[in-house]
Amino acid sequence: MKQKALDRTDQSYPIIVIQEAGLDGFWVHRVLQAQGHESHIVDAASIAVSRRRRRIKTDRLDGETLIRALLAFERGEPRVCSMLRVPSPDDEDRRRITRERMVLMQERIQHSNRIKGLLFSQGVTDYDPLRRGRRERFEAVRTGDGRDLPQHMKRQFDRDQGIGKSGNTRLRSTLLEMAWLWLRHQPGSALSRWFNERVAQNGGRFKKVMITALARKLIVALWKYVSAGVVIEGAIVRP
């Protein structure tokens, strides 16, 4: 683009880029700055929008709004918008971990409230699905009138707690990626040997099925390592 402008006008113009903060992170901003371009990331909520246009949202209108905000910002107009401070890559990673943890905690609360709501409909008010020993205590739970819980409700609560496609998609992807990384960096571990043996028995097929099974086993093994210090057999652990 700069070369085209130079060829047509014999003048070199700077390139100034503005973008809204979003899920893509800040890597585009870093690439643009590394190439010598001026880049800004704006908080979309800080841009004043006409009340009439609030009901209409298209890419063209959003682009025009960003251009007007950038021009006003470059002119030095106060309070026209709020530009974000770009964190370092390490800070961005730490923020992402914190955000993912908050999302998981919110989903955990939602599932807990849903279970409590289903039990409340049967007259059960003293069961906490987040306490230890909840599985054992669940077998003794009775409805408000002394009956066993309906079978369909028991099946709903007592289903497989593995990595299902109906669960958190981002968490599922992270766990599967972790399993692939484990195979790459811990090839001599017992879990990696188990995976390779099972895949070899099937002639190299069903890798996707087996990687899910490996992820389940890896979660349990890592939990034992974190909670009780049980090192995974054959794993290389840094001192």
TITI-560276 format. One record per residue (C-alpha): residue number from 1; residue in three letters; x, y, z. Coordinates in steps of 0.02 Angstrom, whole numbers, padded with zeros to 5 digits. Each point is the difference from the previous one (the first is absolute). Example, Ala and Ser with C-alpha at 12.3 -4.5 7.8 and 13.67 -1.06 7.14 Angstrom:
PT  seq  type  xx  yy  zz
PT  1  ALA  00615  -00225  00390
PT  2  SER  00069  00172  -00033
END
This chain:
PT  seq  type  xx  yy  zz
PT  1  MET  00000  00000  00000
PT  2  LYS  00141  00120  00044
PT  3  GLN  00088  -00046  -00162
PT  4  LYS  -00157  00036  -00102
PT  5  ALA  -00018  00171  00081
PT  6  LEU  00184  00035  -00033
PT  7  ASP  -00016  -00050  -00183
PT  8  ARG  -00153  00110  -00027
PT  9  THR  00045  00154  00101
PT  10  ASP  00188  -00011  00024
PT  11  GLN  -00033  00022  00186
PT  12  SER  00013  -00124  00142
PT  13  TYR  -00150  -00002  00118
PT  14  PRO  -00004  -00087  00169
PT  15  ILE  -00122  -00140  00030
PT  16  ILE  -00107  00017  00157
PT  17  VAL  -00106  -00148  00052
PT  18  ILE  -00141  -00009  00127
PT  19  GLN  -00093  -00154  00059
PT  20  GLU  -00120  -00048  00137
PT  21  ALA  00058  -00106  00144
PT  22  GLY  -00064  -00176  -00027
PT  23  LEU  00032  -00186  00016
PT  24  ASP  00145  00004  -00123
PT  25  GLY  00115  00072  00132
PT  26  PHE  00138  00124  -00036
PT  27  TRP  00112  -00096  -00120
PT  28  VAL  -00059  00100  -00153
PT  29  HIS  00044  00161  00090
PT  30  ARG  00175  -00065  00038
PT  31  VAL  00029  -00054  -00180
PT  32  LEU  -00054  00171  -00066
PT  33  GLN  00113  00091  00122
PT  34  ALA  00146  -00114  -00043
PT  35  GLN  -00022  00051  -00183
PT  36  GLY  00008  00184  00048
PT  37  HIS  -00185  00042  -00009
PT  38  GLU  -00097  00100  00129
PT  39  SER  -00132  -00112  00078
PT  40  HIS  -00137  00035  00127
PT  41  ILE  -00121  -00115  00091
PT  42  VAL  -00158  00086  00058
PT  43  ASP  -00127  -00048  00132
PT  44  ALA  -00158  -00014  -00105
PT  45  ALA  -00110  00049  00148
PT  46  SER  00089  00168  00013
PT  47  ILE  -00051  00059  -00174
PT  48  ALA  -00151  00114  -00003
PT  49  VAL  -00136  -00070  -00114
PT  50  SER  -00155  00086  -00065
PT  51  ARG  -00157  -00065  00084
PT  52  ARG  -00077  -00028  -00170
PT  53  ARG  00146  -00107  -00056
PT  54  ARG  -00002  -00108  00155
PT  55  ARG  -00138  -00103  -00079
PT  56  ILE  00099  -00025  -00160
PT  57  LYS  00165  -00094  00001
PT  58  THR  00096  -00041  -00158
PT  59  ASP  00185  -00016  -00040
PT  60  ARG  -00008  00156  -00108
PT  61  LEU  -00076  00107  00137
PT  62  ASP  00123  -00071  00127
PT  63  GLY  00145  00041  -00116
PT  64  GLU  -00060  00178  -00026
PT  65  THR  -00019  00023  00187
PT  66  LEU  00178  -00061  00031
PT  67  ILE  00070  00116  -00134
PT  68  ARG  -00088  00151  00076
PT  69  ALA  00063  -00047  00173
PT  70  LEU  00177  -00020  -00066
PT  71  LEU  -00002  00168  -00090
PT  72  ALA  -00065  00087  00156
PT  73  PHE  00130  -00087  00108
PT  74  GLU  00141  00052  -00118
PT  75  ARG  -00063  00180  00006
PT  76  GLY  00019  -00006  00188
PT  77  GLU  -00183  00016  00044
PT  78  PRO  -00026  -00047  00184
PT  79  ARG  -00112  -00142  00057
PT  80  VAL  -00042  -00053  -00177
PT  81  CYS  00043  -00182  00039
PT  82  SER  00108  -00105  00114
PT  83  MET  00153  -00085  -00073
PT  84  LEU  00057  -00156  00091
PT  85  ARG  00172  -00030  00071
PT  86  VAL  00068  -00154  -00087
PT  87  PRO  00067  -00129  00123
PT  88  SER  00158  -00100  -00025
PT  89  PRO  -00018  -00178  -00068
PT  90  ASP  00031  -00072  00174
PT  91  ASP  -00131  00113  00078
PT  92  GLU  -00122  -00046  -00138
PT  93  ASP  00025  -00185  00035
PT  94  ARG  -00030  00027  00186
PT  95  ARG  -00159  00097  -00037
PT  96  ARG  -00061  -00138  -00114
PT  97  ILE  00026  -00132  00135
PT  98  THR  -00095  00107  00124
PT  99  ARG  -00144  00028  -00122
PT  100  GLU  -00013  -00185  -00041
PT  101  ARG  -00002  -00042  00185
PT  102  MET  -00140  00126  00030
PT  103  VAL  -00100  -00075  -00144
PT  104  LEU  00021  -00176  00070
PT  105  MET  -00051  00057  00174
PT  106  GLN  -00156  00083  -00070
PT  107  GLU  -00046  -00157  -00095
PT  108  ARG  00029  -00104  00156
PT  109  ILE  -00119  00113  00097
PT  110  GLN  -00129  -00012  -00140
PT  111  HIS  00006  -00191  00002
PT  112  SER  -00009  -00002  00190
PT  113  ASN  -00152  00114  00000
PT  114  ARG  -00083  -00106  -00134
PT  115  ILE  00024  -00158  00105
PT  116  LYS  -00066  00089  00154
PT  117  GLY  -00152  00058  -00098
PT  118  LEU  -00039  -00176  -00061
PT  119  LEU  00017  -00070  00176
PT  120  PHE  -00104  00140  00073
PT  121  SER  -00142  -00050  -00117
PT  122  GLN  00004  -00169  00090
PT  123  GLY  00001  00077  00174
PT  124  VAL  00189  -00020  00030
PT  125  THR  00076  00157  00077
PT  126  ASP  00153  -00061  00097
PT  127  TYR  00109  -00072  -00140
PT  128  ASP  00152  00100  -00055
PT  129  PRO  00074  -00066  -00166
PT  130  LEU  00166  00088  00034
PT  131  ARG  00044  -00087  00163
PT  132  ARG  00116  -00147  00015
PT  133  GLY  -00084  -00167  00010
PT  134  ARG  -00145  00060  -00105
PT  135  ARG  -00002  -00162  -00101
PT  136  GLU  -00018  -00109  00154
PT  137  ARG  -00130  00114  00078
PT  138  PHE  -00099  00009  -00161
PT  139  GLU  -00045  -00184  00015
PT  140  ALA  -00086  00037  00166
PT  141  VAL  -00098  00151  -00061
PT  142  ARG  -00189  -00017  00012
PT  143  THR  -00140  00110  -00061
PT  144  GLY  -00101  00108  00118
PT  145  ASP  -00131  -00137  00020
PT  146  GLY  00130  -00138  00031
PT  147  ARG  00011  -00077  -00173
PT  148  ASP  00157  -00041  -00098
PT  149  LEU  00048  00126  -00132
PT  150  PRO  -00077  -00035  -00172
PT  151  GLN  00110  -00110  -00108
PT  152  HIS  00009  00126  -00141
PT  153  MET  00068  00128  00123
PT  154  LYS  00129  -00121  00068
PT  155  ARG  00059  -00039  -00176
PT  156  GLN  00011  00186  -00035
PT  157  PHE  00111  00030  00152
PT  158  ASP  00099  -00161  -00004
PT  159  ARG  00057  00001  -00181
PT  160  ASP  00177  -00019  -00063
PT  161  GLN  00108  00146  00055
PT  162  GLY  00122  -00019  -00144
PT  163  ILE  00038  00121  -00139
PT  164  GLY  -00165  00012  -00092
PT  165  LYS  -00040  00109  -00150
PT  166  SER  -00147  00072  00096
PT  167  GLY  00116  00080  00128
PT  168  ASN  00110  00152  -00004
PT  169  THR  00069  00008  -00178
PT  170  ARG  00151  00105  00047
PT  171  LEU  00044  -00113  00146
PT  172  ARG  -00019  -00155  -00108
PT  173  SER  00117  00073  -00132
PT  174  THR  00127  00049  00134
PT  175  LEU  00000  -00174  00076
PT  176  LEU  00020  -00086  -00168
PT  177  GLU  00143  00117  -00046
PT  178  MET  00079  -00038  00168
PT  179  ALA  -00010  -00186  -00039
PT  180  TRP  00086  00024  -00168
PT  181  LEU  00136  00104  00082
PT  182  TRP  00023  -00135  00131
PT  183  LEU  00034  -00128  -00137
PT  184  ARG  00127  00117  -00079
PT  185  HIS  00096  00049  00157
PT  186  GLN  -00023  -00158  00106
PT  187  PRO  00019  -00143  -00125
PT  188  GLY  00077  -00116  00130
PT  189  SER  -00140  00014  00128
PT  190  ALA  -00119  -00142  00038
PT  191  LEU  -00147  00100  -00067
PT  192  SER  00087  00031  -00166
PT  193  ARG  00046  -00184  -00016
PT  194  TRP  -00180  -00047  00039
PT  195  PHE  -00063  00115  -00137
PT  196  ASN  00125  -00063  -00130
PT  197  GLU  -00039  -00182  00041
PT  198  ARG  -00187  00026  -00018
PT  199  VAL  00020  00094  -00164
PT  200  ALA  00117  -00135  -00066
PT  201  GLN  -00126  -00136  00043
PT  202  ASN  -00128  00089  -00109
PT  203  GLY  00119  00020  -00146
PT  204  GLY  00023  00187  00028
PT  205  ARG  -00186  00036  00000
PT  206  PHE  -00110  00081  00132
PT  207  LYS  00132  00126  00050
PT  208  LYS  -00132  00131  00038
PT  209  VAL  -00093  -00121  00113
PT  210  MET  00158  -00055  00089
PT  211  ILE  00063  00178  00027
PT  212  THR  -00162  00038  00092
PT  213  ALA  00028  -00153  00110
PT  214  LEU  00179  00056  00030
PT  215  ALA  -00060  00173  00050
PT  216  ARG  -00115  -00079  00130
PT  217  LYS  00141  -00105  00072
PT  218  LEU  00118  00149  -00003
PT  219  ILE  -00123  00108  00099
PT  220  VAL  -00010  -00133  00136
PT  221  ALA  00189  -00025  00003
PT  222  LEU  00035  00186  00010
PT  223  TRP  -00127  00020  00139
PT  224  LYS  00088  -00137  00100
PT  225  TYR  00166  00086  -00030
PT  226  VAL  -00065  00170  00057
PT  227  SER  -00100  -00061  00149
PT  228  ALA  00107  -00145  00063
PT  229  GLY  00168  00018  -00087
PT  230  VAL  -00018  -00163  -00098
PT  231  VAL  00117  00016  -00148
PT  232  ILE  -00062  -00072  -00164
PT  233  GLU  00096  -00158  -00043
PT  234  GLY  00139  00034  -00125
PT  235  ALA  -00031  00188  -00004
PT  236  ILE  00147  00120  -00001
PT  237  VAL  -00026  00127  00139
PT  238  ARG  00105  00155  00018
PT  239  PRO  00078  00020  00173
END
